[in-house]
Amino acid sequence: MSHYDLIVIGGGAGGFGAAIKANDLGAKTALVHAGLPLGGTCVNVGCVPSKTLLHAAEVLHTATHHGIPGLELAVTRLDVAAIVRDELALVQQLREEKYAAVLRELEHVTLIEGPARFADAHTIDVGGETLSSDRFVIATGSTATVPPVAGLQDVGFLTHIEALRQERMPASLVVIGAGPVGLEFSQLYARFGARVTVLQRGSSIGLRCGGDSARGREDAEYGDASPGQRTRHG
Ligand SMILES: Cc1cc2nc3c(=O)[nH]c(=O)nc-3n(C[C@H](O)[C@H](O)[C@H](O)COP(=O)(O)OP(=O)(O)OC[C@H]3O[C@@H](n4cnc5c(N)ncnc54)[C@H](O)[C@@H]3O)c2cc1C
């Protein structure tokens, strides 16, 4: 059994932050990671790929909707597959630069790959290997929730992961949920030419009402809905 001053479970942005700080303090640290590639959600299937696609969609939109009199631009080619390939190449590059390369510099941190399972309050099992510590940081992030909509499993659906890798735009798309992430996908798919319908059960979009103020601010930053959207409650 290997003993560590600290065990961090989850190699996403949160886990990395903890591991970097622990390394600065000279703590013998295990960073246990499984599931998504190293770097977790943000770099692989979150902020980086979504903002890359949003930027491309914004350029396309601005070219044809800038509203400047006397200026007419033409889009002569739209190759979504090439845009997606570029997005995925950027993901790979930033995963290497911002995570793998950083990890190699952390002399007190050991990466252990495999899903962590607690055996007791001080011990975890990682693929048959036993690690112990008195201190743990659990930074296992989140996964997409598939809502219990009747028939959804039969017709098929995309989560954010697949939605970031579509090399062909669908003619139409239904987005369930008008939170920040749902609106981002709605905007970028709409700007790439899909007819988008957003389903939202609450009366507001983007901002989550009733949350704490910090959460509200964060959501407000994400909540950039497309201009000209039509809303019907149901
Ligand atoms: C489409 C999208 C766009 C987003 N855009 C933004 C944005 O613009 N700005 C922003 O601030 N945030 C954004 N977010 C949110 C942001 O990506 C997350 O808040 C952030 O990545 C969470 O980091 P984390 O380290 O907590 O979790 P994660 O990055 O999810 O990392 C957790 C890791 O732990 C691993 N893991 C899980 N269980 C175990 C286990 N038992 N053992 C070992 N490993 C395990 C997982 O596989 C994962 O790799 C976006 C999210 C999405 C989905």
The ligand as a MOL file (V3000), in Angstrom:
LIG
                    3D

  0  0  0     0  0            999 V3000
M  V30 BEGIN CTAB
M  V30 COUNTS 53 58 0 0 0
M  V30 BEGIN ATOM
M  V30 1 C -20.2830 22.6320 -22.7510 0
M  V30 2 C -19.7010 23.2440 -21.4920 0
M  V30 3 C -19.1820 24.5410 -21.5290 0
M  V30 4 C -18.6470 25.1160 -20.3920 0
M  V30 5 N -18.1490 26.3860 -20.4670 0
M  V30 6 C -17.6130 26.9660 -19.3760 0
M  V30 7 C -17.0730 28.2750 -19.4220 0
M  V30 8 O -17.0860 28.9210 -20.4640 0
M  V30 9 N -16.5490 28.8010 -18.2980 0
M  V30 10 C -16.5100 28.0950 -17.1190 0
M  V30 11 O -16.0220 28.6090 -16.1150 0
M  V30 12 N -17.0090 26.8340 -17.0430 0
M  V30 13 C -17.5540 26.2630 -18.1410 0
M  V30 14 N -18.0620 24.9910 -18.0450 0
M  V30 15 C -18.0130 24.2910 -16.7660 0
M  V30 16 C -16.5860 23.7410 -16.5070 0
M  V30 17 O -16.1530 22.9660 -17.6200 0
M  V30 18 C -16.6350 22.8850 -15.2440 0
M  V30 19 O -17.1590 23.6550 -14.2000 0
M  V30 20 C -15.2440 22.4340 -14.8380 0
M  V30 21 O -14.6000 21.8040 -15.9060 0
M  V30 22 C -15.3630 21.4970 -13.6490 0
M  V30 23 O -14.0520 21.1020 -13.2920 0
M  V30 24 P -13.8360 19.9530 -12.2420 0
M  V30 25 O -12.3710 19.7700 -12.0990 0
M  V30 26 O -14.6520 20.2170 -11.0390 0
M  V30 27 O -14.4960 18.6440 -12.9210 0
M  V30 28 P -14.1070 17.9160 -14.2690 0
M  V30 29 O -13.3660 18.8020 -15.1860 0
M  V30 30 O -15.3480 17.2670 -14.7710 0
M  V30 31 O -13.0680 16.8170 -13.8240 0
M  V30 32 C -13.4080 15.7110 -13.0300 0
M  V30 33 C -12.6380 14.5160 -13.5480 0
M  V30 34 O -12.7440 13.4610 -12.5750 0
M  V30 35 C -12.8530 12.2490 -13.2760 0
M  V30 36 N -13.4500 11.2650 -12.3780 0
M  V30 37 C -14.7690 11.1270 -12.0620 0
M  V30 38 N -14.9360 10.1360 -11.1700 0
M  V30 39 C -13.6900 9.6430 -10.9160 0
M  V30 40 C -13.2130 8.5980 -10.0650 0
M  V30 41 N -14.0200 7.8870 -9.2770 0
M  V30 42 N -11.8820 8.3450 -10.0580 0
M  V30 43 C -11.0320 9.0760 -10.8270 0
M  V30 44 N -11.4430 10.0690 -11.6350 0
M  V30 45 C -12.7460 10.3590 -11.6860 0
M  V30 46 C -13.7510 12.5950 -14.4700 0
M  V30 47 O -13.6370 11.6740 -15.5300 0
M  V30 48 C -13.1940 13.9610 -14.8560 0
M  V30 49 O -12.1630 13.8420 -15.8160 0
M  V30 50 C -18.6020 24.3790 -19.1760 0
M  V30 51 C -19.1130 23.0650 -19.1300 0
M  V30 52 C -19.6470 22.5000 -20.2640 0
M  V30 53 C -20.1600 21.0800 -20.2100 0
M  V30 END ATOM
M  V30 BEGIN BOND
M  V30 1 1 1 2
M  V30 2 1 2 3
M  V30 3 2 2 52
M  V30 4 2 3 4
M  V30 5 1 4 5
M  V30 6 1 4 50
M  V30 7 2 5 6
M  V30 8 1 6 7
M  V30 9 1 6 13
M  V30 10 2 7 8
M  V30 11 1 7 9
M  V30 12 1 9 10
M  V30 13 2 10 11
M  V30 14 1 10 12
M  V30 15 2 12 13
M  V30 16 1 13 14
M  V30 17 1 14 15
M  V30 18 1 14 50
M  V30 19 1 15 16
M  V30 20 1 16 17
M  V30 21 1 16 18
M  V30 22 1 18 19
M  V30 23 1 18 20
M  V30 24 1 20 21
M  V30 25 1 20 22
M  V30 26 1 22 23
M  V30 27 1 23 24
M  V30 28 2 24 25
M  V30 29 1 24 26
M  V30 30 1 24 27
M  V30 31 1 27 28
M  V30 32 2 28 29
M  V30 33 1 28 30
M  V30 34 1 28 31
M  V30 35 1 31 32
M  V30 36 1 32 33
M  V30 37 1 33 34
M  V30 38 1 33 48
M  V30 39 1 34 35
M  V30 40 1 35 36
M  V30 41 1 35 46
M  V30 42 1 36 37
M  V30 43 1 36 45
M  V30 44 2 37 38
M  V30 45 1 38 39
M  V30 46 1 39 40
M  V30 47 2 39 45
M  V30 48 1 40 41
M  V30 49 2 40 42
M  V30 50 1 42 43
M  V30 51 2 43 44
M  V30 52 1 44 45
M  V30 53 1 46 47
M  V30 54 1 46 48
M  V30 55 1 48 49
M  V30 56 2 50 51
M  V30 57 1 51 52
M  V30 58 1 52 53
M  V30 END BOND
M  V30 END CTAB
M  END
